Amino acid sequence: MTDRLINLGFSDRFVQEATLYPDLHPARVIAQYKELYRVATAESEMLAEISGKMRHAVVEMSDYPAVGDFVMIDRNEGSQDHAIIHHTLTRKSVFIRKAAGKAHDVQVVAANIDIVFICMSLNNDFNLRRLERYLAIAWDSGATPVIVLTKADLCADIPKKLREIETIAFGVDVLVTSSLSEDGYTAVLKYITLGQTVVFIGSSGVGKSTLINRILGEELIETREIRRDDKGRHATTNRELFLIPTGGCIIDTPGMRELGLESANLARTFVDIDELAEQCKFKDCKHENEPGCMVRKAIEDGALTEERLQSYLKLKKEAKYEGMNSKQIEKEKISTMFSDFGGIKNAKRYIKSKDKGK
């Protein structure tokens, strides 16, 4: 395996799966267009399209290759014709959002990521409720979230903002950066190592592109000045993966002021509410006016805010987990995961039969 593939994140788990396709070559999707993809191989970069058979097998939008996916293609070097993508290797993690205007479809923001950098500026973009939404989806992706606070030079009281974040982001690292400081990106750089992939997400104009350009060492991504109303301007319009000179990969994404939620890890994001709910008198407590509700008691005592509870209930409803406790939510997620097999028991039988057939 070449150094280039290693830096692209082509780890042993992907190497092993790729051996199932001895006549094809591994590549990683680094950009996605309307009908085409740009992929990087051990040797070069080239445009590619999915095969007719693969296109016919697609059921949902999320079945298509996305930026960050490892795919198997018919060549290792470019030519006049487009390369053909025949298979997408199993994703180790995936950051998804509900597709706009689609009731039952999802959009893959980035695949095979190790760290999700959630960028939020310390000006008028600062929003704890939006941060909770980002954290819930980030934890659900299988990657590790890290909060990156940008534009520190525009904030008069940074310690106050950090204290507010501490009340909702349990076990999550928080970094403070400023585009005015030449070394403002070094704290972020420490999280990125050879073979790792990170994705930057956040609202438009929070400074993602500026931060990424600093890490890459050149102005590869367009940046735009902030509007007079302190709202962000869209600079990035496509998702794209970049190799970092010092090792690792970065995926840049368009700004997302609204992030539709398809599934979420509420247990990790709202661990405080989850622990309180376990102590409620009734297991199906809705935390409204039931006797013995420890969540309501925490609000009365000032240990929990009403806004945080309402945010939790809203996300729970949006992710179709309304009325479920944490254990029931996990059971529902596992059932959905193995629905194609007719349930987890059938999935176990299938795995056993495959092992016997080896």
HULINMO-V311835 format. One record per residue. N is the residue number from 0. RES is the residue in three letters. SS is DSSP state (helix for helix, strand for strand, loop for the rest). BURIAL is b if it has 9 or more other ideal C-beta (glycine too) atoms within 8 Angstrom, else e. D_FIRST is the distance of its C-alpha to the first C-alpha in Angstrom with 1 decimal. Layout:
N;RES;SS;BURIAL;D_FIRST, N;RES;SS;BURIAL;D_FIRST
//
This chain:
0;MET;loop;e;0.0, 1;THR;loop;e;3.8, 2;ASP;helix;e;6.8, 3;ARG;helix;b;8.3, 4;LEU;helix;b;6.6, 5;ILE;helix;b;7.1, 6;ASN;helix;b;10.5, 7;LEU;loop;b;11.2, 8;GLY;loop;b;11.3, 9;PHE;loop;b;8.7, 10;SER;loop;e;9.6, 11;ASP;helix;e;10.0, 12;ARG;helix;e;13.0, 13;PHE;helix;b;11.5, 14;VAL;helix;b;8.7, 15;GLN;helix;e;11.9, 16;GLU;helix;b;14.0, 17;ALA;helix;b;11.9, 18;THR;loop;e;12.5, 19;LEU;loop;e;16.1, 20;TYR;loop;b;15.6, 21;PRO;loop;e;14.3, 22;ASP;loop;e;16.0, 23;LEU;loop;b;14.5, 24;HIS;strand;b;11.6, 25;PRO;strand;b;10.4, 26;ALA;strand;b;12.1, 27;ARG;strand;b;14.0, 28;VAL;strand;b;17.8, 29;ILE;strand;b;18.9, 30;ALA;strand;b;22.5, 31;GLN;strand;b;25.0, 32;TYR;loop;e;28.2, 33;LYS;loop;e;31.0, 34;GLU;loop;e;29.6, 35;LEU;loop;b;26.3, 36;TYR;strand;b;22.9, 37;ARG;strand;b;20.7, 38;VAL;strand;b;17.0, 39;ALA;strand;b;14.0, 40;THR;loop;b;11.0, 41;ALA;loop;b;8.1, 42;GLU;loop;e;11.1, 43;SER;loop;e;14.3, 44;GLU;strand;e;16.7, 45;MET;strand;b;19.2, 46;LEU;strand;b;22.0, 47;ALA;strand;b;21.7, 48;GLU;strand;b;24.2, 49;ILE;strand;b;24.3, 50;SER;loop;b;25.5, 51;GLY;helix;e;29.1, 52;LYS;helix;e;28.4, 53;MET;helix;b;26.4, 54;ARG;helix;e;29.2, 55;HIS;helix;e;31.8, 56;ALA;helix;e;30.2, 57;VAL;loop;e;30.2, 58;VAL;loop;e;33.0, 59;GLU;loop;e;32.6, 60;MET;helix;b;31.2, 61;SER;helix;b;28.6, 62;ASP;helix;e;27.2, 63;TYR;loop;e;26.0, 64;PRO;loop;b;22.6, 65;ALA;loop;b;22.9, 66;VAL;loop;b;21.4, 67;GLY;loop;b;18.5, 68;ASP;loop;b;17.8, 69;PHE;strand;b;14.5, 70;VAL;strand;b;15.6, 71;MET;strand;b;14.9, 72;ILE;strand;b;16.3, 73;ASP;loop;e;17.6, 74;ARG;loop;b;15.8, 75;ASN;loop;e;12.9, 76;GLU;loop;e;15.5, 77;GLY;loop;e;18.9, 78;SER;loop;e;22.2, 79;GLN;loop;e;25.8, 80;ASP;loop;e;25.5, 81;HIS;loop;e;23.7, 82;ALA;strand;b;20.5, 83;ILE;strand;b;21.4, 84;ILE;strand;b;20.0, 85;HIS;strand;b;20.6, 86;HIS;strand;b;19.4, 87;THR;strand;b;18.8, 88;LEU;loop;b;16.8, 89;THR;loop;e;19.0, 90;ARG;loop;b;19.6, 91;LYS;loop;e;19.5, 92;SER;loop;b;22.2, 93;VAL;strand;b;24.3, 94;PHE;strand;b;27.1, 95;ILE;strand;b;29.8, 96;ARG;strand;b;33.3, 97;LYS;strand;b;36.2, 98;ALA;loop;b;36.3, 99;ALA;loop;e;39.4, 100;GLY;loop;e;42.2, 101;LYS;loop;b;40.5, 102;ALA;loop;e;42.1, 103;HIS;loop;e;39.3, 104;ASP;loop;b;36.1, 105;VAL;strand;b;33.4, 106;GLN;strand;b;31.2, 107;VAL;strand;b;27.6, 108;VAL;strand;b;27.5, 109;ALA;strand;b;23.8, 110;ALA;strand;b;21.2, 111;ASN;loop;b;18.6, 112;ILE;loop;b;20.2, 113;ASP;loop;b;20.6, 114;ILE;strand;b;23.8, 115;VAL;strand;b;26.6, 116;PHE;strand;b;28.6, 117;ILE;strand;b;32.1, 118;CYS;strand;b;33.9, 119;MET;strand;b;37.7, 120;SER;strand;b;40.0, 121;LEU;loop;b;43.0, 122;ASN;loop;b;45.5, 123;ASN;loop;e;47.0, 124;ASP;loop;b;43.6, 125;PHE;loop;b;43.7, 126;ASN;loop;e;44.2, 127;LEU;helix;b;43.7, 128;ARG;helix;e;44.0, 129;ARG;helix;b;41.2, 130;LEU;helix;b;39.1, 131;GLU;helix;b;39.8, 132;ARG;helix;b;38.6, 133;TYR;helix;b;35.3, 134;LEU;helix;b;34.8, 135;ALA;helix;b;35.6, 136;ILE;helix;b;33.0, 137;ALA;helix;b;30.4, 138;TRP;helix;b;30.9, 139;ASP;helix;b;30.8, 140;SER;helix;b;27.4, 141;GLY;loop;e;25.7, 142;ALA;loop;b;24.7, 143;THR;strand;e;26.7, 144;PRO;strand;b;29.4, 145;VAL;strand;b;30.4, 146;ILE;strand;b;33.5, 147;VAL;strand;b;33.6, 148;LEU;strand;b;37.2, 149;THR;strand;b;37.6, 150;LYS;loop;b;40.6, 151;ALA;helix;b;42.0, 152;ASP;helix;e;44.5, 153;LEU;helix;e;46.2, 154;CYS;loop;b;47.0, 155;ALA;loop;e;50.2, 156;ASP;loop;e;49.4, 157;ILE;helix;b;45.8, 158;PRO;helix;e;46.7, 159;LYS;helix;e;48.6, 160;LYS;helix;b;45.6, 161;LEU;helix;b;43.4, 162;ARG;helix;e;46.0, 163;GLU;helix;b;46.1, 164;ILE;helix;b;42.4, 165;GLU;helix;e;42.6, 166;THR;loop;e;44.9, 167;ILE;loop;b;42.4, 168;ALA;loop;b;38.8, 169;PHE;loop;e;38.6, 170;GLY;loop;e;35.6, 171;VAL;loop;b;34.0, 172;ASP;strand;e;33.3, 173;VAL;strand;b;35.3, 174;LEU;strand;b;34.6, 175;VAL;strand;b;37.2, 176;THR;loop;b;36.3, 177;SER;loop;b;38.3, 178;SER;loop;b;37.5, 179;LEU;loop;e;40.3, 180;SER;loop;e;38.5, 181;GLU;loop;e;35.9, 182;ASP;loop;e;34.1, 183;GLY;loop;b;34.6, 184;TYR;loop;b;30.9, 185;THR;helix;e;29.8, 186;ALA;helix;b;30.6, 187;VAL;helix;b;28.1, 188;LEU;helix;b;25.4, 189;LYS;loop;e;25.5, 190;TYR;loop;b;24.2, 191;ILE;loop;b;21.0, 192;THR;loop;e;18.0, 193;LEU;loop;e;14.3, 194;GLY;loop;b;12.5, 195;GLN;loop;b;16.1, 196;THR;strand;b;17.9, 197;VAL;strand;b;21.7, 198;VAL;strand;b;24.3, 199;PHE;strand;b;27.7, 200;ILE;strand;b;30.7, 201;GLY;strand;b;34.4, 202;SER;loop;b;37.5, 203;SER;loop;b;38.0, 204;GLY;loop;b;38.9, 205;VAL;loop;b;37.7, 206;GLY;loop;b;35.6, 207;LYS;helix;b;32.0, 208;SER;helix;b;31.3, 209;THR;helix;b;32.9, 210;LEU;helix;b;30.9, 211;ILE;helix;b;27.6, 212;ASN;helix;b;28.6, 213;ARG;helix;b;29.3, 214;ILE;helix;b;25.9, 215;LEU;helix;b;24.2, 216;GLY;loop;e;26.7, 217;GLU;loop;e;28.1, 218;GLU;loop;e;30.3, 219;LEU;loop;e;27.8, 220;ILE;loop;b;29.7, 221;GLU;loop;e;33.4, 222;THR;loop;e;35.8, 223;ARG;loop;e;39.4, 224;GLU;loop;e;42.4, 225;ILE;loop;e;43.7, 226;ARG;loop;b;46.8, 227;ARG;loop;e;50.3, 228;ASP;loop;e;50.5, 229;ASP;loop;e;47.5, 230;LYS;loop;b;45.4, 231;GLY;loop;b;41.9, 232;ARG;loop;b;41.1, 233;HIS;loop;b;38.1, 234;ALA;loop;b;35.7, 235;THR;loop;b;32.4, 236;THR;loop;e;32.9, 237;ASN;loop;e;29.4, 238;ARG;loop;b;26.5, 239;GLU;strand;b;23.6, 240;LEU;strand;b;20.3, 241;PHE;strand;b;19.7, 242;LEU;strand;b;17.0, 243;ILE;loop;b;18.9, 244;PRO;loop;e;19.0, 245;THR;loop;e;19.0, 246;GLY;loop;b;16.0, 247;GLY;loop;b;15.9, 248;CYS;strand;b;17.3, 249;ILE;strand;b;21.0, 250;ILE;strand;b;22.6, 251;ASP;strand;b;26.2, 252;THR;loop;b;28.8, 253;PRO;loop;b;32.3, 254;GLY;loop;b;35.1, 255;MET;loop;b;36.4, 256;ARG;loop;e;40.0, 257;GLU;loop;e;40.3, 258;LEU;loop;b;37.5, 259;GLY;loop;e;38.4, 260;LEU;loop;b;37.7, 261;GLU;loop;e;36.5, 262;SER;loop;b;35.6, 263;ALA;loop;b;35.6, 264;ASN;loop;e;35.2, 265;LEU;helix;b;38.8, 266;ALA;helix;b;38.8, 267;ARG;helix;b;36.4, 268;THR;helix;b;38.0, 269;PHE;loop;b;41.6, 270;VAL;helix;b;41.5, 271;ASP;helix;e;44.9, 272;ILE;helix;b;46.6, 273;ASP;helix;b;44.8, 274;GLU;helix;e;46.2, 275;LEU;helix;b;49.6, 276;ALA;helix;b;49.7, 277;GLU;loop;e;49.1, 278;GLN;loop;e;52.4, 279;CYS;loop;b;54.4, 280;LYS;loop;e;57.3, 281;PHE;loop;e;56.1, 282;LYS;loop;e;52.6, 283;ASP;loop;e;52.9, 284;CYS;loop;b;54.3, 285;LYS;loop;e;53.8, 286;HIS;loop;b;54.6, 287;GLU;loop;e;57.6, 288;ASN;loop;e;60.9, 289;GLU;loop;b;60.4, 290;PRO;loop;e;62.1, 291;GLY;loop;e;59.9, 292;CYS;loop;b;57.0, 293;MET;helix;b;55.1, 294;VAL;helix;b;53.2, 295;ARG;helix;b;56.5, 296;LYS;helix;e;57.8, 297;ALA;helix;b;54.9, 298;ILE;helix;b;55.7, 299;GLU;helix;e;59.4, 300;ASP;loop;e;58.5, 301;GLY;loop;e;56.4, 302;ALA;loop;e;53.2, 303;LEU;loop;b;51.6, 304;THR;loop;e;52.3, 305;GLU;helix;e;53.5, 306;GLU;helix;e;51.0, 307;ARG;helix;b;48.0, 308;LEU;helix;b;49.5, 309;GLN;helix;e;50.1, 310;SER;helix;b;46.5, 311;TYR;helix;b;45.3, 312;LEU;helix;b;47.7, 313;LYS;helix;e;46.7, 314;LEU;helix;b;43.0, 315;LYS;helix;b;43.8, 316;LYS;helix;b;45.9, 317;GLU;helix;e;43.4, 318;ALA;loop;b;40.6, 319;LYS;loop;e;43.1, 320;TYR;loop;b;43.4, 321;GLU;loop;e;47.1, 322;GLY;loop;e;49.2, 323;MET;loop;b;46.4, 324;ASN;loop;e;45.7, 325;SER;helix;b;42.2, 326;LYS;helix;e;41.9, 327;GLN;helix;b;43.0, 328;ILE;helix;b;40.5, 329;GLU;helix;b;37.6, 330;LYS;helix;e;39.0, 331;GLU;helix;b;39.3, 332;LYS;helix;b;35.7, 333;ILE;helix;b;34.5, 334;SER;helix;b;36.9, 335;THR;helix;e;35.6, 336;MET;helix;e;32.0, 337;PHE;loop;b;32.9, 338;SER;helix;e;35.6, 339;ASP;helix;e;33.9, 340;PHE;helix;b;34.3, 341;GLY;loop;e;37.9, 342;GLY;loop;b;37.3, 343;ILE;helix;b;35.3, 344;LYS;helix;e;37.2, 345;ASN;helix;b;36.2, 346;ALA;helix;b;32.6, 347;LYS;helix;e;32.8, 348;ARG;helix;e;34.4, 349;TYR;helix;b;31.7, 350;ILE;helix;e;28.9, 351;LYS;helix;e;31.0, 352;SER;helix;e;31.6, 353;LYS;helix;e;27.9, 354;ASP;helix;e;27.3, 355;LYS;helix;e;30.3, 356;GLY;loop;e;29.0, 357;LYS;loop;e;25.8
//
